[in-house]
Amino acid sequence: MASSSSANTPPALLEATRNSTGTWQDDFQALFDDAKDRYPDVVWELLNDEDDKSKGVEEVWGHKAIVYARAPPTFQARYFQFRPPPATSPLPYSSSPTGTLPAQSALSLTLGVDFGAISRSPSPFRVPSPSPSINNGPLLRLTTSINPTLFSNELEYLYTGKGFGEAFEFLFDTTETREEGDGAEARIDKLRKDLVFMWRSRLYSDVRIALTGNFSSTNHDNTTAIFSSHRFILVSRSPYFCTQLLQWGVKPTPGEPLTLNLPSPPFTPASLHFTLGFIYTGTLIFSHRTFDLDTSFHIMRSATYLSIDTLYDEIQARIVQEMMHGLFHAFLEFSEYERITGGKWGTGGCRCRQCARRAPRVLEFALSEDVKNPHLERGARRALVGLFGEGWCNPEFARLPQKTRNSLLAGLAKRTTPMNVFPLLFASHTALAKIDGVIEPWADVAKEMTLAARKVIDDVICSQAEQCFEQGDWLTIMEADGARFEDGEKVEWVMESIRRGMNEKNAGTLYQILVSSILLRPHLTETGETMLSSTSHVRVQVEQTRMDLIRWLRRRWINVKQEGGFDNLDGWAVKEISHVDLKGIQEQKQKTRRPVHIQYEPPLCIAMWAERVEIL
């Protein structure tokens, strides 16, 4: 199952939470309207006035748990005069609902006692009994004389927080109370708190949900976690429970409480806790408890299993926006993503350490057979491409299947353009420096992937050198002319990339571009001067690479000619390559201890160029 909106753009967090609340309100309105068909345990027989006996007795159906949890003393004194059972527990289940079970959880699950209640802050409820009290008592009939419309409005407010109208004065006695309860947000908040109280106290609970599995990292024995709930809530909020309880008519074993068994996986005690809390309140933020990324994955799987689309959308949005800081605009299509990033690598998302370690887990989850979530997959892939470098230097990335890592490498290759090539090259060297000295197995995987990516980067620098050396990242280095300390290392990385990537087809072009685009690039303001000064460290490093290229070309002259490596060169470049006296330059360099610079001539005329081609 995917969410109802997954075929299109999923809702962002604000919209998702708004949808969750709206659907929750609609479901409770439907529960009130159809209470007679949803396990009611109380019915009011409303006697009409003496003046209107023709209408007879009108019945209004409801649920004791809602009335006891929600109704103020005024309402209960008038229409609910019987003694309810005491609340039995501050939690609706017998195991800890946190992401990691405490040490005593196995005992908690075995004995059915919530040991967590002992260590928590004082509760308004008593210490829980060994097992939840499941109420399967007979239908309660109450008779009262009141206008049916007025009473219905009062009861509707208890279910929905809306529609009380003129009934307000019957529900609240003082102006102060009215002011506190007025306003839609305040009423919704009050309704949620009351429903959490009803659930946590197991008030008139009539169904149990059982999970059996190994929920502890220290104890490998299977245990069972029991959650108490209300059938009328479950069937109103989940299509799965509606099918199980209403359509299939699941009934309890004689002498035992009704128990529904859910599989683990996909459920865990933590994910079921938050899922049930969402069912009752229409939000995942119903208590001070928080959930981690693994529990989020289980919540999403739980939403799929129970067919709760709003829960699916909300937890998906929380993963993207809260836990992954936007996950590189996962909900945007490619064209829109390219528009806002301009195709520039490393932009469009968070590059923090937390996201780097979580992104592989999100991708692995999104690719799972029972998930197949295209939006999380898209965002995680963008994130991992954008996090190349240090972001690949972690065990989580190394644990990805080889096929998945190769697909990420292919994605990075598409992003390796002249505009991005230098930042990517620098990121690769940063990653290799971080991995160096790490002896754990994951480091070998990270190094192998980084080197494979660097080879792609080398190929782009050498095959599209002219465009690369016109990029702002490189021009900034040239304008600084070696004044910045970090530029020396960056230039060295670029020159090493040229040495690694040169071949018979591109070496001649590389020589020409090093000279024309770097060594002879004119100064921005000083006429007749080059951008790089004669004493520039950048010039020295580029000069060394130029000489290395000449040596390489001399040794492979025939092969380069056969591969067409000289075909598109300017005449002056061919002349220099074929006439430079390498030995003389080396001798002069040894004598002067200074770099030797060639005085470059302007391009040869067409006739001389034709003659040179003929000689070659």
Secondary structure, 3 states (H helix, E strand, C coil): CCCCCCCCCCCCHHHHHHHHHHHHHHHHHHHHHCHHHCCCCEEEEEECCHHHHHHCEEEEEECHHHHHHHCCHHHHHHHCCCCCCCCCCCCCECCCCCCCCCCCHHHHHHHCCCCHHHHCCCCCCCCCCCCCCCCCCCCEEEEEECCHHHHHHHHHHHHHCCCCHHHHHHHCCCHHHHHHHCCHHHHHHHHHHHHHHHHHCCCCCCEEEEEEECCCCCCCCCEEEEEEECHHHHHHHCHHHHHHHHHCCCCCCCCCCCEEEECCCCCCHHHHHHHHHHHHHCCCCCCCCCCCHHHHHHHHHHHHHHCCHHHHHHHHHHHHHHHCCCCCCCCCCHHHHHHHHCCCCCCCCCCCHHHHHHHHHHHHHHHCCCCCCHHHHHHHHHHHHHCCCHHHCCHHHHCCCHHHHHHHHHHHHHHCCCCCHHHHHHHHHHHHHHHCCCCCHHHHHHHHHHHHHHHHHHHHHHHCHHHHCCCHHHHHHHHHCCCCHHHHHHHHHHHHHHHHHCCCCCHHHHHHHHHHHHHCCECCCCCCCECCCCCCHHHHHHHHHHHHHHHHHHHCHHHHHHCCCCCCCCHHHHHHHHHCCHHHHHHHHHHHCCCCCCCCCCCCCHHHHHHHHHHC
